[in-house]
Amino acid sequence: MAFTRSQFRDRVESFLSGAMHEYIKAEVSERNGYNQFLDHWRKEVERLVWFELRIFISEQTTKSDFDRAKVIESVVDEYKKDFPKVMNSTRTTLASSYFHMTKRKTDFKLPDVAISAANFWKMIYDMLDSLEEEGKL
């Protein structure tokens, strides 16, 4: 199926959002000593970034000729701004849904947001760089 620019953007957003949420779950859980799901969440991040998103970007055909790199860049820029908000909301979700914590969500510690964000975006840029080196972006 050939995608329009809007459909392509939506799919990139979906993969990126999923990877970011799984990454943050792992980071917040590890910071608070809840290691039960760490391997699962880290494997999901690997799968979403290095398999699903990478293959989608490199193999997807489009209905019109548009600059896929610019579309991806705009999605990444948008999500970079949201990283701290997503980390905070993920803390709330983890505290109540996964770990059934009775204490306040603010007692559930966050990892260093800047370091976590930098590591996540480095992984995304590494994947995009590998596509560019292969001439698939």
ZAZALO-781325 format. One record per atom (N, C-alpha, C): residue number from 0; residue in one letter; atom name; x, y, z. Coordinates in nm, 3 decimals. Layout:
- NUM,A,CA,X,Y,Z
...
//
This chain:
- 0,M,N,0.084,-0.118,0.000
- 0,M,CA,0.000,0.000,0.000
- 0,M,C,0.089,0.125,0.000
- 1,A,N,0.059,0.215,-0.089
- 1,A,CA,0.132,0.341,-0.094
- 1,A,C,0.068,0.441,0.002
- 2,F,N,0.152,0.512,0.076
- 2,F,CA,0.104,0.604,0.178
- 2,F,C,0.109,0.749,0.129
- 3,T,N,0.013,0.828,0.172
- 3,T,CA,0.021,0.972,0.151
- 3,T,C,0.118,1.029,0.255
- 4,R,N,0.151,1.156,0.240
- 4,R,CA,0.241,1.222,0.336
- 4,R,C,0.180,1.213,0.477
- 5,S,N,0.053,1.241,0.488
- 5,S,CA,-0.015,1.239,0.617
- 5,S,C,-0.016,1.098,0.678
- 6,Q,N,-0.042,0.998,0.597
- 6,Q,CA,-0.042,0.860,0.646
- 6,Q,C,0.098,0.817,0.689
- 7,F,N,0.198,0.858,0.611
- 7,F,CA,0.337,0.827,0.645
- 7,F,C,0.373,0.890,0.780
- 8,R,N,0.337,1.016,0.797
- 8,R,CA,0.364,1.088,0.922
- 8,R,C,0.295,1.019,1.040
- 9,D,N,0.169,0.981,1.021
- 9,D,CA,0.094,0.914,1.127
- 9,D,C,0.161,0.784,1.171
- 10,R,N,0.210,0.707,1.075
- 10,R,CA,0.276,0.581,1.110
- 10,R,C,0.408,0.604,1.181
- 11,V,N,0.486,0.701,1.136
- 11,V,CA,0.611,0.734,1.203
- 11,V,C,0.581,0.777,1.347
- 12,E,N,0.480,0.861,1.364
- 12,E,CA,0.439,0.905,1.498
- 12,E,C,0.401,0.786,1.585
- 13,S,N,0.327,0.694,1.529
- 13,S,CA,0.282,0.578,1.605
- 13,S,C,0.399,0.494,1.656
- 14,F,N,0.494,0.465,1.568
- 14,F,CA,0.611,0.387,1.609
- 14,F,C,0.697,0.464,1.710
- 15,L,N,0.718,0.593,1.684
- 15,L,CA,0.801,0.674,1.772
- 15,L,C,0.736,0.690,1.910
- 16,S,N,0.608,0.715,1.912
- 16,S,CA,0.536,0.729,2.038
- 16,S,C,0.541,0.599,2.119
- 17,G,N,0.518,0.488,2.052
- 17,G,CA,0.524,0.358,2.120
- 17,G,C,0.661,0.331,2.178
- 18,A,N,0.765,0.358,2.100
- 18,A,CA,0.901,0.336,2.147
- 18,A,C,0.934,0.427,2.265
- 19,M,N,0.891,0.552,2.257
- 19,M,CA,0.919,0.647,2.364
- 19,M,C,0.850,0.604,2.493
- 20,H,N,0.725,0.560,2.485
- 20,H,CA,0.653,0.516,2.605
- 20,H,C,0.719,0.392,2.667
- 21,E,N,0.756,0.296,2.585
- 21,E,CA,0.821,0.176,2.637
- 21,E,C,0.956,0.209,2.699
- 22,Y,N,1.031,0.298,2.636
- 22,Y,CA,1.160,0.341,2.689
- 22,Y,C,1.143,0.408,2.825
- 23,I,N,1.047,0.497,2.835
- 23,I,CA,1.025,0.568,2.961
- 23,I,C,0.977,0.473,3.069
- 24,K,N,0.893,0.378,3.035
- 24,K,CA,0.850,0.278,3.134
- 24,K,C,0.971,0.208,3.194
- 25,A,N,1.063,0.168,3.108
- 25,A,CA,1.182,0.099,3.155
- 25,A,C,1.268,0.190,3.243
- 26,E,N,1.287,0.313,3.200
- 26,E,CA,1.370,0.407,3.276
- 26,E,C,1.312,0.437,3.414
- 27,V,N,1.184,0.466,3.420
- 27,V,CA,1.119,0.501,3.547
- 27,V,C,1.116,0.379,3.639
- 28,S,N,1.084,0.265,3.584
- 28,S,CA,1.080,0.143,3.665
- 28,S,C,1.215,0.110,3.724
- 29,E,N,1.319,0.119,3.641
- 29,E,CA,1.454,0.089,3.689
- 29,E,C,1.495,0.188,3.800
- 30,R,N,1.462,0.313,3.782
- 30,R,CA,1.497,0.415,3.882
- 30,R,C,1.434,0.385,4.018
- 31,N,N,1.319,0.317,4.016
- 31,N,CA,1.247,0.289,4.140
- 31,N,C,1.260,0.145,4.186
- 32,G,N,1.349,0.070,4.122
- 32,G,CA,1.376,-0.066,4.166
- 32,G,C,1.271,-0.169,4.129
- 33,Y,N,1.185,-0.137,4.033
- 33,Y,CA,1.084,-0.232,3.986
- 33,Y,C,1.135,-0.294,3.855
- 34,N,N,1.201,-0.405,3.868
- 34,N,CA,1.271,-0.463,3.753
- 34,N,C,1.194,-0.575,3.683
- 35,Q,N,1.074,-0.603,3.728
- 35,Q,CA,0.996,-0.715,3.676
- 35,Q,C,0.974,-0.709,3.524
- 36,F,N,0.949,-0.590,3.470
- 36,F,CA,0.916,-0.578,3.328
- 36,F,C,1.027,-0.515,3.244
- 37,L,N,1.143,-0.490,3.303
- 37,L,CA,1.250,-0.418,3.233
- 37,L,C,1.289,-0.483,3.101
- 38,D,N,1.315,-0.612,3.104
- 38,D,CA,1.357,-0.681,2.982
- 38,D,C,1.251,-0.670,2.873
- 39,H,N,1.128,-0.687,2.911
- 39,H,CA,1.017,-0.678,2.813
- 39,H,C,1.014,-0.539,2.749
- 40,W,N,1.017,-0.434,2.832
- 40,W,CA,1.007,-0.298,2.779
- 40,W,C,1.128,-0.263,2.693
- 41,R,N,1.245,-0.305,2.734
- 41,R,CA,1.365,-0.276,2.653
- 41,R,C,1.362,-0.349,2.519
- 42,K,N,1.313,-0.471,2.520
- 42,K,CA,1.301,-0.546,2.394
- 42,K,C,1.197,-0.481,2.302
- 43,E,N,1.091,-0.426,2.361
- 43,E,CA,0.990,-0.356,2.282
- 43,E,C,1.049,-0.232,2.215
- 44,V,N,1.132,-0.160,2.289
- 44,V,CA,1.197,-0.041,2.232
- 44,V,C,1.284,-0.084,2.114
- 45,E,N,1.365,-0.185,2.134
- 45,E,CA,1.451,-0.237,2.025
- 45,E,C,1.367,-0.275,1.903
- 46,R,N,1.261,-0.348,1.926
- 46,R,CA,1.175,-0.394,1.816
- 46,R,C,1.112,-0.275,1.744
- 47,L,N,1.057,-0.183,1.819
- 47,L,CA,0.989,-0.070,1.757
- 47,L,C,1.083,0.021,1.679
- 48,V,N,1.202,0.047,1.734
- 48,V,CA,1.295,0.138,1.668
- 48,V,C,1.373,0.069,1.558
- 49,W,N,1.439,-0.042,1.590
- 49,W,CA,1.534,-0.103,1.496
- 49,W,C,1.470,-0.202,1.401
- 50,F,N,1.346,-0.238,1.425
- 50,F,CA,1.279,-0.328,1.332
- 50,F,C,1.160,-0.258,1.266
- 51,E,N,1.058,-0.229,1.345
- 51,E,CA,0.934,-0.175,1.288
- 51,E,C,0.955,-0.040,1.220
- 52,L,N,1.004,0.059,1.294
- 52,L,CA,1.020,0.193,1.238
- 52,L,C,1.123,0.195,1.126
- 53,R,N,1.234,0.129,1.149
- 53,R,CA,1.342,0.127,1.049
- 53,R,C,1.294,0.065,0.917
- 54,I,N,1.227,-0.048,0.927
- 54,I,CA,1.178,-0.113,0.805
- 54,I,C,1.070,-0.029,0.739
- 55,F,N,0.980,0.025,0.818
- 55,F,CA,0.874,0.110,0.762
- 55,F,C,0.934,0.225,0.682
- 56,I,N,1.029,0.296,0.742
- 56,I,CA,1.090,0.411,0.674
- 56,I,C,1.164,0.368,0.548
- 57,S,N,1.237,0.260,0.556
- 57,S,CA,1.323,0.222,0.443
- 57,S,C,1.247,0.154,0.329
- 58,E,N,1.137,0.089,0.360
- 58,E,CA,1.068,0.010,0.258
- 58,E,C,0.935,0.067,0.210
- 59,Q,N,0.880,0.164,0.281
- 59,Q,CA,0.747,0.212,0.249
- 59,Q,C,0.743,0.293,0.121
- 60,T,N,0.648,0.264,0.036
- 60,T,CA,0.627,0.344,-0.084
- 60,T,C,0.525,0.453,-0.052
- 61,T,N,0.535,0.561,-0.124
- 61,T,CA,0.446,0.674,-0.101
- 61,T,C,0.372,0.710,-0.229
- 62,K,N,0.255,0.773,-0.212
- 62,K,CA,0.172,0.810,-0.328
- 62,K,C,0.226,0.932,-0.401
- 63,S,N,0.293,1.018,-0.328
- 63,S,CA,0.347,1.137,-0.391
- 63,S,C,0.494,1.152,-0.352
- 64,D,N,0.560,1.239,-0.422
- 64,D,CA,0.701,1.260,-0.396
- 64,D,C,0.716,1.370,-0.291
- 65,F,N,0.749,1.331,-0.169
- 65,F,CA,0.775,1.428,-0.063
- 65,F,C,0.901,1.385,0.009
- 66,D,N,0.959,1.478,0.079
- 66,D,CA,1.085,1.454,0.150
- 66,D,C,1.055,1.382,0.281
- 67,R,N,1.076,1.251,0.281
- 67,R,CA,1.047,1.171,0.400
- 67,R,C,1.133,1.213,0.518
- 68,A,N,1.257,1.253,0.492
- 68,A,CA,1.346,1.296,0.600
- 68,A,C,1.290,1.419,0.671
- 69,K,N,1.230,1.512,0.596
- 69,K,CA,1.172,1.631,0.658
- 69,K,C,1.050,1.596,0.741
- 70,V,N,0.970,1.503,0.693
- 70,V,CA,0.853,1.458,0.769
- 70,V,C,0.898,1.396,0.901
- 71,I,N,0.998,1.310,0.894
- 71,I,CA,1.050,1.244,1.014
- 71,I,C,1.109,1.347,1.110
- 72,E,N,1.183,1.442,1.056
- 72,E,CA,1.244,1.547,1.138
- 72,E,C,1.137,1.627,1.212
- 73,S,N,1.027,1.658,1.145
- 73,S,CA,0.922,1.736,1.210
- 73,S,C,0.855,1.655,1.322
- 74,V,N,0.839,1.524,1.301
- 74,V,CA,0.781,1.439,1.405
- 74,V,C,0.875,1.432,1.525
- 75,V,N,1.003,1.412,1.499
- 75,V,CA,1.102,1.403,1.607
- 75,V,C,1.106,1.534,1.686
- 76,D,N,1.107,1.647,1.617
- 76,D,CA,1.109,1.776,1.685
- 76,D,C,0.988,1.794,1.775
- 77,E,N,0.873,1.751,1.727
- 77,E,CA,0.750,1.761,1.805
- 77,E,C,0.758,1.674,1.931
- 78,Y,N,0.804,1.552,1.914
- 78,Y,CA,0.809,1.459,2.028
- 78,Y,C,0.920,1.493,2.126
- 79,K,N,1.026,1.557,2.080
- 79,K,CA,1.133,1.598,2.171
- 79,K,C,1.078,1.692,2.278
- 80,K,N,0.991,1.783,2.236
- 80,K,CA,0.932,1.879,2.329
- 80,K,C,0.845,1.810,2.434
- 81,D,N,0.784,1.699,2.395
- 81,D,CA,0.689,1.630,2.483
- 81,D,C,0.754,1.530,2.578
- 82,F,N,0.882,1.502,2.562
- 82,F,CA,0.946,1.397,2.641
- 82,F,C,0.926,1.415,2.792
- 83,P,N,0.952,1.534,2.849
- 83,P,CA,0.933,1.550,2.995
- 83,P,C,0.788,1.527,3.038
- 84,K,N,0.693,1.575,2.958
- 84,K,CA,0.551,1.554,2.991
- 84,K,C,0.516,1.407,2.989
- 85,V,N,0.565,1.339,2.887
- 85,V,CA,0.536,1.195,2.874
- 85,V,C,0.600,1.118,2.989
- 86,M,N,0.719,1.159,3.031
- 86,M,CA,0.783,1.090,3.143
- 86,M,C,0.700,1.107,3.270
- 87,N,N,0.649,1.224,3.293
- 87,N,CA,0.569,1.248,3.411
- 87,N,C,0.437,1.169,3.408
- 88,S,N,0.371,1.168,3.293
- 88,S,CA,0.245,1.093,3.284
- 88,S,C,0.269,0.943,3.292
- 89,T,N,0.383,0.898,3.241
- 89,T,CA,0.416,0.755,3.250
- 89,T,C,0.441,0.716,3.395
- 90,R,N,0.502,0.805,3.471
- 90,R,CA,0.522,0.779,3.614
- 90,R,C,0.387,0.754,3.681
- 91,T,N,0.288,0.836,3.650
- 91,T,CA,0.155,0.820,3.709
- 91,T,C,0.094,0.686,3.669
- 92,T,N,0.105,0.652,3.542
- 92,T,CA,0.050,0.526,3.493
- 92,T,C,0.117,0.407,3.560
- 93,L,N,0.249,0.410,3.567
- 93,L,CA,0.322,0.300,3.630
- 93,L,C,0.286,0.286,3.777
- 94,A,N,0.280,0.398,3.846
- 94,A,CA,0.251,0.395,3.990
- 94,A,C,0.114,0.334,4.017
- 95,S,N,0.016,0.370,3.937
- 95,S,CA,-0.120,0.323,3.966
- 95,S,C,-0.154,0.191,3.897
- 96,S,N,-0.115,0.174,3.774
- 96,S,CA,-0.158,0.057,3.697
- 96,S,C,-0.068,-0.065,3.711
- 97,Y,N,0.062,-0.042,3.707
- 97,Y,CA,0.154,-0.155,3.708
- 97,Y,C,0.194,-0.196,3.849
- 98,F,N,0.220,-0.099,3.934
- 98,F,CA,0.277,-0.130,4.064
- 98,F,C,0.181,-0.106,4.180
- 99,H,N,0.060,-0.063,4.148
- 99,H,CA,-0.047,-0.047,4.247
- 99,H,C,0.005,0.021,4.373
- 100,M,N,0.073,0.130,4.353
- 100,M,CA,0.131,0.201,4.466
- 100,M,C,0.025,0.279,4.541
- 101,T,N,0.035,0.275,4.670
- 101,T,CA,-0.059,0.349,4.753
- 101,T,C,-0.002,0.484,4.791
- 102,K,N,0.129,0.501,4.777
- 102,K,CA,0.185,0.631,4.808
- 102,K,C,0.163,0.726,4.690
- 103,R,N,0.189,0.851,4.713
- 103,R,CA,0.168,0.952,4.609
- 103,R,C,0.260,0.927,4.490
- 104,K,N,0.211,0.964,4.373
- 104,K,CA,0.292,0.946,4.252
- 104,K,C,0.422,1.024,4.260
- 105,T,N,0.421,1.134,4.334
- 105,T,CA,0.543,1.215,4.344
- 105,T,C,0.652,1.143,4.424
- 106,D,N,0.614,1.040,4.500
- 106,D,CA,0.714,0.960,4.570
- 106,D,C,0.780,0.859,4.477
- 107,F,N,0.722,0.841,4.361
- 107,F,CA,0.776,0.753,4.259
- 107,F,C,0.878,0.835,4.182
- 108,K,N,1.007,0.807,4.200
- 108,K,CA,1.114,0.891,4.149
- 108,K,C,1.129,0.882,3.996
- 109,L,N,1.164,0.996,3.939
- 109,L,CA,1.195,1.001,3.796
- 109,L,C,1.346,0.995,3.778
- 110,P,N,1.391,0.930,3.672
- 110,P,CA,1.535,0.938,3.640
- 110,P,C,1.564,1.079,3.589
- 111,D,N,1.690,1.110,3.571
- 111,D,CA,1.727,1.240,3.515
- 111,D,C,1.665,1.252,3.375
- 112,V,N,1.573,1.346,3.361
- 112,V,CA,1.498,1.359,3.236
- 112,V,C,1.590,1.393,3.119
- 113,A,N,1.683,1.483,3.140
- 113,A,CA,1.772,1.525,3.032
- 113,A,C,1.858,1.408,2.983
- 114,I,N,1.910,1.329,3.076
- 114,I,CA,1.993,1.214,3.037
- 114,I,C,1.909,1.108,2.965
- 115,S,N,1.791,1.079,3.019
- 115,S,CA,1.703,0.980,2.956
- 115,S,C,1.663,1.023,2.815
- 116,A,N,1.627,1.150,2.803
- 116,A,CA,1.587,1.202,2.671
- 116,A,C,1.705,1.195,2.574
- 117,A,N,1.822,1.236,2.619
- 117,A,CA,1.940,1.234,2.532
- 117,A,C,1.970,1.093,2.484
- 118,N,N,1.961,0.996,2.572
- 118,N,CA,1.987,0.857,2.534
- 118,N,C,1.883,0.804,2.436
- 119,F,N,1.757,0.839,2.458
- 119,F,CA,1.652,0.794,2.367
- 119,F,C,1.671,0.854,2.228
- 120,W,N,1.692,0.985,2.223
- 120,W,CA,1.705,1.051,2.092
- 120,W,C,1.834,1.009,2.022
- 121,K,N,1.937,0.977,2.097
- 121,K,CA,2.059,0.925,2.033
- 121,K,C,2.029,0.794,1.962
- 122,M,N,1.951,0.708,2.026
- 122,M,CA,1.914,0.581,1.963
- 122,M,C,1.834,0.606,1.834
- 123,I,N,1.741,0.701,1.839
- 123,I,CA,1.661,0.732,1.720
- 123,I,C,1.751,0.787,1.609
- 124,Y,N,1.840,0.880,1.643
- 124,Y,CA,1.929,0.937,1.541
- 124,Y,C,2.028,0.834,1.488
- 125,D,N,2.073,0.742,1.572
- 125,D,CA,2.161,0.635,1.524
- 125,D,C,2.089,0.551,1.419
- 126,M,N,1.963,0.520,1.444
- 126,M,CA,1.886,0.441,1.348
- 126,M,C,1.868,0.519,1.218
- 127,L,N,1.833,0.647,1.229
- 127,L,CA,1.814,0.729,1.110
- 127,L,C,1.945,0.746,1.033
- 128,D,N,2.056,0.762,1.105
- 128,D,CA,2.187,0.772,1.039
- 128,D,C,2.220,0.645,0.963
- 129,S,N,2.185,0.530,1.020
- 129,S,CA,2.213,0.405,0.951
- 129,S,C,2.132,0.395,0.822
- 130,L,N,2.010,0.445,0.824
- 130,L,CA,1.928,0.445,0.701
- 130,L,C,1.989,0.541,0.597
- 131,E,N,2.035,0.655,0.644
- 131,E,CA,2.095,0.751,0.552
- 131,E,C,2.222,0.696,0.488
- 132,E,N,2.305,0.629,0.568
- 132,E,CA,2.427,0.567,0.516
- 132,E,C,2.397,0.462,0.410
- 133,E,N,2.283,0.394,0.426
- 133,E,CA,2.243,0.292,0.328
- 133,E,C,2.168,0.352,0.209
- 134,G,N,2.146,0.482,0.212
- 134,G,CA,2.074,0.548,0.104
- 134,G,C,1.925,0.521,0.105
- 135,K,N,1.870,0.489,0.220
- 135,K,CA,1.727,0.455,0.229
- 135,K,C,1.644,0.565,0.297
- 136,L,N,1.705,0.680,0.314
- 136,L,CA,1.631,0.792,0.374
- 136,L,C,1.648,0.915,0.289
//
